[in-house]
Amino acid sequence: MSNSAVIESVAKALRDAELSKTAIAPIRPQLGGEGADVDTAYTVQEENTKRALNEGRRLVGRKIGLTSKAVQTQLGVDQPDFGMLYADMAYGDGEAIPAGLLIQPKVEAEIALVIKQDLTKEKHTYADIISATDYALPAVEVVDSRIENWKITIVDTVADNASSAAYVLGSRPVKLENLDLVNCKMTMTRAGQVVSQGVGKACLSNPLNAAVWLADEMVRRGRPLLAGDIILTGALGPMVVANAGDEFTVEIEGFGSVVAAFAAE
């Protein structure tokens, strides 16, 4: 099988898994096994991005994953990854995410940036990101691997759109100058019990580090961030398994709160 045929085969397998709500075996053996290349995995992701856009889905931003040094070490990588965010992945604050929509969802608390200028430079700086940011919001990313039992490597998750599935944004925009992105504390609760905690610096020491990396990487890969795009900058604390009927409240110091709700079966 030619390389292009392999790419299309893996891309289709991931699409079918998402549509059927049935996880599949890791796809890395098809992409080269232990020697599988991350760029090849991004080629699979891009194949499905093009198909999604051709089908009329609206690209509204990106999510950044692997922003925890501990998780990078676990997966044997030295940089984050990214996935595409579409308008049909968005849910309102407290809006119920339908039961049966996802396979094996988990939730992460994050800081979202909404940008007002295109980010098209080869190398971006903090100043570029700050100037381009319209406002920030508290957010919950819902991740969902199409790979059985989350048995993933960097290759599996990148090909699988960085395991992205849905997201919830808070409704009170805050300007960056009013925030402490490094020291802000995050608490996630479920039924009144704390299930995850963290701080801004858990995201690559500063969420702006993640945003700078993403802006540069998207230019390099030919899909620069544009005015109006949402950036989910990365997890501030451990991810938590989400079950039907769960409701998670995330509070981030200076940002306010946001609720991710999952409909009962």
Backbone as numpy.savetxt, mean C-alpha at the origin, in Angstrom:
# Nx Ny Nz CAx CAy CAz Cx Cy Cz
8.32 -21.67 -22.78 7.47 -20.48 -22.78 8.35 -19.23 -22.78
8.04 -18.27 -23.64 8.82 -17.05 -23.71 8.63 -16.23 -22.44
9.55 -15.27 -22.23 9.46 -14.43 -21.04 8.15 -13.65 -21.01
7.75 -13.10 -22.15 6.50 -12.33 -22.20 5.30 -13.21 -21.91
5.36 -14.46 -22.36 4.26 -15.39 -22.09 4.20 -15.74 -20.60
5.36 -15.86 -19.97 5.41 -16.13 -18.53 4.81 -14.95 -17.76
5.20 -13.74 -18.16 4.69 -12.54 -17.50 3.17 -12.51 -17.59
2.63 -12.73 -18.77 1.18 -12.70 -18.95 0.50 -13.82 -18.17
1.11 -14.99 -18.14 0.53 -16.12 -17.41 0.44 -15.83 -15.92
1.51 -15.28 -15.35 1.52 -14.96 -13.92 0.54 -13.83 -13.63
0.53 -12.82 -14.49 -0.39 -11.70 -14.31 -1.84 -12.19 -14.32
-2.15 -13.07 -15.24 -3.51 -13.60 -15.32 -3.86 -14.44 -14.09
-2.90 -15.22 -13.62 -3.15 -16.04 -12.43 -3.50 -15.17 -11.23
-2.80 -14.04 -11.08 -3.08 -13.13 -9.98 -4.44 -12.45 -10.16
-4.78 -12.07 -11.38 -6.09 -11.47 -11.64 -7.21 -12.47 -11.32
-7.03 -13.68 -11.77 -8.04 -14.71 -11.55 -8.22 -15.00 -10.06
-7.10 -15.00 -9.33 -7.18 -15.24 -7.88 -7.98 -14.14 -7.20
-7.75 -12.90 -7.63 -8.48 -11.78 -7.04 -9.97 -11.86 -7.35
-10.29 -12.20 -8.59 -11.69 -12.27 -9.00 -12.43 -13.44 -8.34
-11.75 -14.57 -8.22 -12.38 -15.76 -7.66 -12.33 -15.81 -6.14
-11.57 -14.88 -5.54 -11.37 -14.85 -4.09 -10.75 -16.16 -3.60
-9.82 -16.69 -4.41 -9.15 -17.94 -4.07 -7.65 -17.74 -4.20
-6.93 -17.90 -3.09 -5.48 -17.70 -3.11 -4.80 -18.81 -3.89
-3.64 -18.46 -4.45 -2.87 -19.40 -5.25 -1.50 -19.62 -4.61
-0.80 -20.64 -5.10 0.55 -20.92 -4.62 1.48 -19.76 -4.99
2.59 -19.59 -4.26 3.55 -18.54 -4.62 3.90 -18.59 -6.10
4.04 -17.41 -6.70 4.30 -17.35 -8.14 5.78 -17.19 -8.45
6.62 -17.03 -7.42 8.05 -16.81 -7.68 8.72 -17.95 -8.46
8.31 -19.24 -8.29 8.97 -20.28 -9.10 8.83 -20.03 -10.60
7.70 -19.49 -11.01 7.49 -19.21 -12.43 8.33 -18.04 -12.92
8.76 -17.19 -11.98 9.54 -16.00 -12.35 11.03 -16.18 -12.10
11.46 -17.41 -11.83 12.89 -17.66 -11.67 13.29 -18.25 -10.34
12.31 -18.57 -9.48 12.62 -19.20 -8.21 13.46 -18.31 -7.31
14.48 -18.90 -6.70 15.33 -18.14 -5.77 16.05 -16.99 -6.46
16.26 -17.13 -7.77 16.95 -16.09 -8.52 16.01 -15.09 -9.17
14.73 -15.13 -8.78 13.74 -14.24 -9.38 14.11 -12.79 -9.14
13.86 -11.99 -10.15 14.27 -10.59 -10.15 13.09 -9.69 -9.80
13.32 -8.68 -8.96 12.25 -7.76 -8.56 11.73 -6.98 -9.77
12.62 -6.63 -10.69 12.17 -5.90 -11.88 11.20 -6.74 -12.70
11.43 -8.05 -12.74 10.49 -8.93 -13.44 9.13 -8.91 -12.74
9.15 -8.90 -11.41 7.91 -8.83 -10.66 7.17 -7.52 -10.94
7.92 -6.42 -11.05 7.27 -5.15 -11.39 6.70 -5.19 -12.81
7.30 -5.95 -13.69 6.77 -6.11 -15.04 5.41 -6.79 -15.00
5.26 -7.77 -14.11 3.97 -8.43 -13.92 2.96 -7.41 -13.38
3.37 -6.64 -12.38 2.48 -5.62 -11.82 2.05 -4.63 -12.90
3.00 -4.19 -13.72 2.68 -3.23 -14.78 1.73 -3.82 -15.80
1.86 -5.09 -16.09 0.93 -5.76 -17.01 -0.50 -5.64 -16.50
-0.67 -5.87 -15.21 -2.02 -5.77 -14.65 -2.46 -4.32 -14.47
-1.51 -3.40 -14.28 -1.86 -1.98 -14.22 -2.42 -1.52 -15.56
-1.73 -1.87 -16.64 -2.21 -1.49 -17.97 -3.60 -2.06 -18.25
-3.80 -3.31 -17.86 -5.11 -3.93 -18.09 -6.19 -3.21 -17.29
-5.88 -2.89 -16.03 -6.86 -2.20 -15.20 -7.25 -0.85 -15.80
-6.25 -0.11 -16.26 -6.52 1.20 -16.86 -7.32 1.06 -18.15
-7.00 0.05 -18.94 -7.74 -0.19 -20.18 -9.19 -0.56 -19.90
-9.42 -1.16 -18.74 -10.78 -1.56 -18.37 -11.55 -0.41 -17.72
-10.90 0.75 -17.58 -11.59 1.92 -17.08 -11.39 2.23 -15.61
-10.56 1.47 -14.91 -10.29 1.79 -13.51 -9.47 3.08 -13.45
-9.70 3.88 -12.42 -9.01 5.17 -12.30 -7.88 5.08 -11.29
-6.67 5.35 -11.76 -5.49 5.34 -10.90 -5.46 6.64 -10.10
-5.43 6.53 -8.75 -5.50 7.73 -7.92 -4.32 7.87 -6.97
-3.37 6.95 -7.02 -2.22 7.08 -6.14 -1.41 5.81 -6.05
-0.56 5.75 -5.02 0.32 4.60 -4.80 0.36 4.28 -3.31
0.64 3.02 -3.01 0.93 2.64 -1.64 2.40 2.22 -1.57
3.02 2.52 -0.44 4.40 2.11 -0.22 4.38 0.99 0.82
5.09 -0.07 0.53 5.18 -1.18 1.47 6.62 -1.42 1.88
6.81 -2.30 2.83 8.14 -2.69 3.31 8.92 -1.48 3.82
8.25 -0.62 4.56 8.94 0.55 5.12 9.53 0.26 6.50
9.28 -0.93 7.01 9.88 -1.35 8.28 11.20 -2.06 8.01
12.26 -1.63 8.69 13.56 -2.27 8.50 13.51 -3.75 8.89
12.71 -4.07 9.91 12.60 -5.47 10.35 11.97 -6.33 9.26
10.95 -5.81 8.60 10.30 -6.57 7.52 11.22 -6.67 6.32
11.97 -5.60 6.02 12.93 -5.67 4.92 13.95 -6.78 5.17
14.45 -6.84 6.39 15.42 -7.88 6.73 14.79 -9.27 6.59
13.54 -9.39 7.02 12.84 -10.66 6.93 12.72 -11.14 5.49
12.47 -10.20 4.57 12.30 -10.57 3.16 13.59 -10.46 2.35
14.67 -10.06 3.00 15.96 -10.01 2.32 16.08 -8.90 1.31
15.50 -7.73 1.60 15.58 -6.59 0.69 16.09 -5.37 1.44
16.49 -4.37 0.67 17.04 -3.17 1.30 16.31 -1.90 0.89
15.10 -2.06 0.35 14.31 -0.89 -0.02 12.83 -1.25 0.03
11.97 -0.23 0.05 10.52 -0.49 0.05 10.05 -1.03 -1.30
8.73 -1.22 -1.39 8.12 -1.53 -2.69 6.89 -0.64 -2.84
6.24 -0.71 -4.00 5.05 0.12 -4.22 3.99 -0.68 -4.96
2.76 -0.21 -4.82 1.64 -0.77 -5.56 0.70 0.35 -5.98
-0.21 0.04 -6.88 -1.14 1.03 -7.41 -2.40 1.13 -6.55
-2.92 2.34 -6.41 -4.19 2.58 -5.74 -5.20 3.06 -6.78
-6.37 2.43 -6.79 -7.43 2.80 -7.72 -8.61 3.37 -6.94
-9.41 4.16 -7.63 -10.55 4.81 -6.97 -11.51 3.77 -6.39
-11.66 2.62 -7.06 -12.61 1.62 -6.57 -12.09 0.83 -5.37
-10.89 1.15 -4.90 -10.35 0.52 -3.70 -10.63 1.37 -2.45
-11.19 2.56 -2.64 -11.38 3.50 -1.53 -12.71 3.26 -0.81
-12.65 3.32 0.51 -13.85 3.24 1.34 -13.87 4.42 2.29
-15.06 4.90 2.61 -15.20 6.06 3.48 -14.92 5.71 4.93
-14.66 6.74 5.71 -14.41 6.61 7.14 -15.62 5.93 7.80
-15.44 4.70 8.30 -16.53 3.97 8.94 -17.43 3.21 7.99
-17.25 3.38 6.69 -18.07 2.64 5.71 -17.70 1.16 5.74
-18.69 0.29 5.72 -18.43 -1.14 5.81 -17.83 -1.67 4.51
-16.71 -2.35 4.65 -16.10 -3.07 3.51 -16.86 -4.38 3.38
-17.42 -4.67 2.21 -18.31 -5.83 2.07 -17.67 -7.15 2.47
-18.44 -8.00 3.09 -17.98 -9.34 3.44 -17.73 -10.14 2.17
-16.70 -10.95 2.17 -16.41 -11.79 1.02 -15.66 -11.10 -0.09
-15.35 -9.81 0.09 -14.66 -9.06 -0.96 -13.19 -9.48 -1.06
-12.59 -9.82 0.09 -11.16 -10.10 0.15 -10.90 -11.54 0.60
-9.65 -11.96 0.46 -9.30 -13.35 0.75 -8.80 -13.53 2.17
-7.76 -12.80 2.52 -7.12 -12.92 3.84 -6.61 -11.54 4.28
-7.54 -10.62 4.52 -7.16 -9.22 4.75 -6.48 -8.97 6.09
-5.62 -7.95 6.07 -5.00 -7.42 7.27 -5.04 -5.90 7.16
-4.90 -5.21 8.29 -4.96 -3.75 8.28 -3.68 -3.16 8.86
-3.34 -1.97 8.35 -2.17 -1.22 8.81 -2.56 0.25 8.95
-2.07 0.89 9.99 -2.29 2.33 10.17 -1.18 3.10 9.47
-1.55 4.12 8.72 -0.58 4.85 7.92 -0.90 6.35 7.88
0.08 7.10 7.41 -0.10 8.52 7.10 -0.23 8.64 5.58
-1.29 9.31 5.15 -1.49 9.55 3.72 -1.15 10.99 3.38
-0.48 11.17 2.26 -0.21 12.50 1.72 -1.00 12.66 0.43
-1.63 13.81 0.26 -2.32 14.13 -0.99 -1.56 15.28 -1.64
-1.09 15.06 -2.86 -0.21 16.05 -3.47 -0.97 16.96 -4.45
-0.43 18.16 -4.60 -1.09 19.16 -5.46 -0.24 19.55 -6.65
0.95 18.95 -6.76 1.84 19.22 -7.90 2.40 17.91 -8.43
2.67 17.87 -9.72 3.32 16.70 -10.31 4.73 16.56 -9.73
5.16 15.32 -9.51 6.51 15.05 -9.02 7.27 14.32 -10.13
7.98 15.08 -10.93 8.57 14.53 -12.15 10.10 14.65 -12.23
10.72 15.09 -11.13 12.18 15.22 -11.14 12.84 13.86 -11.02
14.07 13.77 -11.51 14.81 12.51 -11.39 15.16 12.23 -9.94
15.50 13.29 -9.19 15.83 13.15 -7.78 15.07 14.22 -7.00
14.21 13.76 -6.07 13.41 14.67 -5.27 14.03 14.88 -3.90
13.64 15.99 -3.25 14.12 16.32 -1.93 12.93 16.46 -0.98
13.23 16.59 0.31 12.16 16.90 1.28 11.40 18.14 0.84
12.16 19.15 0.41 11.52 20.41 0.01 10.53 20.19 -1.13
10.90 19.35 -2.08 9.99 19.06 -3.19 8.71 18.41 -2.69
8.85 17.43 -1.79 7.68 16.72 -1.29 6.81 17.65 -0.44
7.44 18.43 0.44 6.68 19.34 1.29 5.93 20.37 0.44
6.60 20.93 -0.56 5.96 21.93 -1.43 4.81 21.32 -2.22
4.96 20.06 -2.59 3.96 19.40 -3.42 2.79 18.85 -2.63
2.92 18.75 -1.30 1.86 18.16 -0.48 0.78 19.19 -0.16
-0.44 18.87 -0.51 -1.57 19.73 -0.20 -1.97 19.55 1.26
-2.13 18.31 1.67 -2.49 18.02 3.06 -2.22 16.55 3.37
-2.28 16.22 4.65 -2.09 14.85 5.11 -3.36 14.37 5.80
-3.52 13.04 5.85 -4.68 12.42 6.48 -4.26 11.15 7.22
-4.98 10.78 8.28 -4.77 9.45 8.83 -5.40 8.44 7.89
-4.85 7.25 7.82 -5.36 6.27 6.86 -5.20 4.85 7.40
-6.03 3.99 6.88 -5.89 2.55 7.12 -5.73 1.90 5.76
-4.64 1.17 5.58 -4.50 0.36 4.38 -4.96 -1.05 4.69
-5.78 -1.59 3.80 -6.20 -2.98 3.90 -5.39 -3.76 2.87
-4.53 -4.63 3.37 -3.71 -5.45 2.48 -4.33 -6.84 2.38
-4.09 -7.49 1.26 -4.68 -8.81 1.03 -3.82 -9.55 0.01
-3.16 -10.59 0.44 -2.32 -11.34 -0.49 -3.15 -12.35 -1.28
-2.91 -12.39 -2.58 -3.52 -13.41 -3.41 -2.69 -14.69 -3.38
-1.65 -14.71 -2.53 -0.78 -15.87 -2.36 -1.19 -16.62 -1.08
-1.31 -17.93 -1.16 -1.78 -18.74 -0.05 -1.03 -18.47 1.25
-1.79 -18.24 2.32 -1.25 -18.13 3.67 -0.16 -17.07 3.82
-0.20 -16.08 2.96 0.79 -15.00 3.03 2.23 -15.53 2.94
2.45 -16.60 2.21 3.79 -17.16 2.06 4.52 -16.42 0.94
4.91 -15.18 1.24 5.42 -14.31 0.19 6.89 -13.97 0.38
7.53 -13.71 -0.75 8.82 -13.03 -0.79 8.58 -11.68 -1.45
9.63 -10.90 -1.59 9.50 -9.60 -2.25 8.96 -9.77 -3.67
9.34 -10.83 -4.35 8.89 -11.05 -5.73 7.39 -11.31 -5.78
6.90 -12.15 -4.87 5.46 -12.45 -4.84 4.64 -11.20 -4.57
5.04 -10.42 -3.57 4.21 -9.27 -3.21 4.28 -8.16 -4.25
5.45 -7.92 -4.84 5.55 -6.89 -5.87 4.68 -7.24 -7.07
4.76 -8.49 -7.54 3.94 -8.91 -8.66 2.46 -8.77 -8.34
2.10 -8.98 -7.08 0.73 -8.94 -6.60 0.32 -7.53 -6.17
0.80 -6.53 -6.90 0.48 -5.12 -6.62 0.78 -4.74 -5.18
1.91 -5.25 -4.67 2.35 -4.98 -3.30 1.28 -5.35 -2.28
0.53 -6.40 -2.59 -0.51 -6.93 -1.69 -1.56 -5.89 -1.33
-1.77 -4.91 -2.18 -2.76 -3.87 -1.87 -4.17 -4.38 -2.19
-5.16 -3.86 -1.46 -6.53 -4.31 -1.67 -7.55 -3.18 -1.52
-7.44 -2.40 -0.43 -8.39 -1.32 -0.18 -7.73 -0.32 0.76
-8.39 0.82 0.95 -7.85 1.80 1.89 -8.98 2.73 2.35
-8.77 3.27 3.53 -9.74 4.20 4.13 -8.97 5.45 4.54
-9.43 6.60 4.11 -8.81 7.87 4.48 -9.66 8.58 5.52
-9.00 9.28 6.43 -9.72 10.14 7.36 -10.32 11.32 6.61
-11.15 12.09 7.29 -11.89 13.16 6.62 -11.50 14.57 7.08
-10.42 14.66 7.90 -10.00 15.99 8.36 -8.59 16.27 7.87
-8.45 16.99 6.75 -7.12 17.27 6.22 -6.30 18.16 7.14
-5.02 17.87 7.23 -4.12 18.63 8.10 -2.89 19.04 7.29
-2.45 20.27 7.46 -1.27 20.75 6.77 -0.01 20.20 7.44
1.02 19.95 6.66 2.24 19.36 7.21 2.87 20.20 8.31
2.77 21.54 8.18 3.43 22.38 9.18 2.83 22.24 10.57
1.65 21.62 10.64 1.00 21.42 11.93 1.23 20.03 12.51
2.13 19.28 11.89 2.33 17.88 12.28 3.77 17.59 12.66
3.93 16.62 13.54 5.25 16.06 13.84 5.27 14.66 13.23
5.79 14.57 12.01 5.74 13.30 11.27 6.60 12.22 11.91
7.60 12.60 12.66 8.53 11.63 13.25 8.02 11.08 14.57
7.53 11.96 15.43 7.21 11.56 16.80 5.73 11.33 17.06
4.89 11.55 16.07 3.46 11.34 16.28 3.18 9.89 16.66
2.36 9.72 17.69 2.04 8.38 18.18 0.77 7.85 17.51
0.78 6.56 17.20 -0.38 5.90 16.58 -0.88 4.80 17.50
-2.21 4.74 17.64 -2.84 3.64 18.36 -4.00 3.11 17.54
-4.03 1.79 17.35 -5.14 1.13 16.65 -5.88 0.25 17.66
-7.20 0.42 17.72 -8.00 -0.41 18.63 -9.07 -1.18 17.86
-9.46 -2.30 18.44 -10.58 -3.11 17.93 -11.43 -3.48 19.14
-12.68 -3.10 19.11 -13.58 -3.35 20.24 -12.99 -2.83 21.55
-12.35 -1.68 21.47 -11.79 -1.05 22.66 -10.46 -1.58 23.11
-9.95 -2.61 22.46 -8.67 -3.20 22.83 -7.56 -2.73 21.88
-6.42 -2.34 22.42 -5.30 -1.91 21.58 -4.72 -3.13 20.86
-4.63 -3.04 19.53 -4.11 -4.16 18.74 -2.83 -3.80 17.99
-2.52 -2.51 17.90 -1.28 -2.09 17.22 -0.93 -0.69 17.70
0.35 -0.46 17.90 0.84 0.86 18.28 2.13 1.15 17.52
2.43 2.44 17.37 3.66 2.81 16.68 3.83 4.32 16.68
4.85 4.77 15.96 5.13 6.19 15.81 5.54 6.47 14.38
5.54 7.75 14.03 5.87 8.15 12.67 7.21 7.64 12.19
8.21 7.65 13.06 9.54 7.24 12.65 9.65 5.76 12.34
8.60 4.97 12.64 8.60 3.56 12.26 8.59 3.40 10.74
8.17 4.45 10.05 8.12 4.43 8.59 9.41 5.04 8.04
10.44 4.20 7.87 11.73 4.62 7.30 12.33 5.83 8.03
12.12 5.91 9.34 12.62 6.98 10.20 11.85 8.29 10.04
11.14 8.45 8.92 10.31 9.63 8.66 9.48 9.32 7.41
8.17 9.46 7.45 7.35 9.17 6.27 7.79 9.93 5.01
8.45 11.08 5.19 8.94 11.80 4.00 10.04 11.03 3.29
10.81 10.22 4.03 11.81 9.38 3.37 11.14 8.42 2.40
10.01 7.86 2.83 9.27 6.95 1.96 8.72 7.68 0.75
8.20 8.89 0.97 7.62 9.66 -0.13 8.68 10.06 -1.16
9.86 10.45 -0.69 10.96 10.80 -1.61 11.35 9.58 -2.43
11.50 8.44 -1.75 11.85 7.20 -2.48 10.82 6.90 -3.56
9.54 6.99 -3.19 8.47 6.68 -4.14 8.49 7.63 -5.33
8.62 8.92 -5.07 8.62 9.90 -6.16 9.73 9.60 -7.16
10.92 9.31 -6.66 12.05 8.99 -7.55 11.79 7.70 -8.31
11.29 6.69 -7.60 11.07 5.38 -8.21 10.00 5.44 -9.29
8.95 6.23 -9.07 7.89 6.31 -10.06 8.34 7.03 -11.32
9.23 8.01 -11.18 9.80 8.64 -12.37 10.66 7.64 -13.12
11.47 6.90 -12.39 12.35 5.91 -13.02 11.56 4.85 -13.77
10.39 4.53 -13.26 9.60 3.46 -13.88 8.51 3.98 -14.82
8.53 5.28 -15.07 7.66 5.83 -16.11 6.23 6.12 -15.70
5.94 6.11 -14.41 4.59 6.46 -13.94 4.68 7.49 -12.82
5.15 8.70 -13.13 5.35 9.71 -12.07 4.06 10.05 -11.34
4.23 10.47 -10.10 3.10 10.91 -9.29 2.59 12.25 -9.84
1.27 12.40 -9.89 0.67 13.59 -10.48 -0.21 14.32 -9.46
-0.48 15.58 -9.73 -1.32 16.38 -8.85 -2.62 15.65 -8.55
-2.99 15.61 -7.27 -4.20 14.92 -6.85 -3.97 13.51 -6.37
-2.78 12.97 -6.63 -2.50 11.59 -6.22 -2.41 11.46 -4.70
-2.77 10.27 -4.23 -2.67 9.89 -2.83 -1.42 9.04 -2.65
-0.67 9.29 -1.60 0.47 8.45 -1.25 0.21 7.85 0.13
0.08 6.54 0.21 0.06 5.87 1.50 1.51 5.56 1.84
2.04 6.23 2.86 3.49 6.26 3.06 4.07 5.02 3.74
3.24 4.18 4.35 3.77 2.98 4.97 3.31 2.82 6.41
3.37 1.60 6.90 2.82 1.27 8.21 3.58 1.94 9.35
2.81 2.36 10.36 3.39 2.95 11.57 3.50 1.93 12.70
2.89 0.78 12.52 2.92 -0.27 13.53 2.61 -1.61 12.90
2.60 -2.67 13.69 2.35 -4.01 13.15 0.98 -4.12 12.48
0.92 -4.93 11.41 -0.35 -5.19 10.76 -1.16 -6.17 11.61
-2.48 -6.12 11.42 -3.40 -6.92 12.22 -4.38 -7.64 11.30
-4.63 -8.91 11.57 -5.60 -9.68 10.79 -6.99 -9.09 10.98
-7.73 -8.97 9.89 -9.10 -8.43 9.93 -10.09 -9.53 9.61
-11.09 -9.67 10.47 -12.14 -10.66 10.26 -13.48 -9.96 10.03
-14.43 -10.70 9.46 -15.77 -10.15 9.23 -16.34 -9.63 10.55
-16.91 -8.43 10.50 -17.50 -7.83 11.67 -16.56 -6.97 12.49
-15.28 -7.00 12.18 -14.31 -6.19 12.92 -14.44 -4.71 12.57
-14.17 -3.87 13.55 -14.09 -2.43 13.32 -12.83 -1.91 14.01
-11.97 -1.26 13.24 -10.70 -0.77 13.74 -10.73 0.75 13.76
-10.34 1.31 14.90 -10.21 2.76 15.03 -8.74 3.11 15.17
-8.26 3.97 14.29 -6.87 4.42 14.32 -6.84 5.88 14.74
-6.03 6.17 15.74 -5.81 7.55 16.16 -4.32 7.85 16.02
-4.02 8.93 15.31 -2.63 9.36 15.13 -2.52 10.78 15.66
-1.58 10.98 16.54 -1.40 12.27 17.21 -1.24 13.40 16.19
-2.12 14.39 16.27 -2.07 15.53 15.37 -2.93 15.35 14.12
-3.31 14.12 13.84 -4.09 13.82 12.62 -5.57 13.58 12.89
-5.90 13.18 14.10 -7.26 12.75 14.38 -7.40 11.25 14.18
-8.60 10.82 13.84 -8.87 9.38 13.77 -9.51 8.98 12.45
-9.50 7.67 12.22 -10.15 7.08 11.04 -10.58 5.68 11.42
-11.73 5.24 10.88 -12.28 3.92 11.22 -12.38 3.07 9.96
-11.85 1.84 10.05 -12.00 0.85 9.00 -12.93 -0.23 9.52
-14.06 -0.41 8.86 -15.08 -1.37 9.30 -15.25 -2.47 8.28
-15.44 -3.68 8.78 -15.64 -4.85 7.93 -17.04 -5.42 8.21
-17.84 -5.55 7.16 -19.20 -6.03 7.33 -19.19 -7.45 7.89
-20.21 -7.78 8.67 -20.36 -9.14 9.17 -20.76 -10.06 8.02
-20.53 -11.32 8.19 -20.87 -12.31 7.16 -22.38 -12.29 6.89
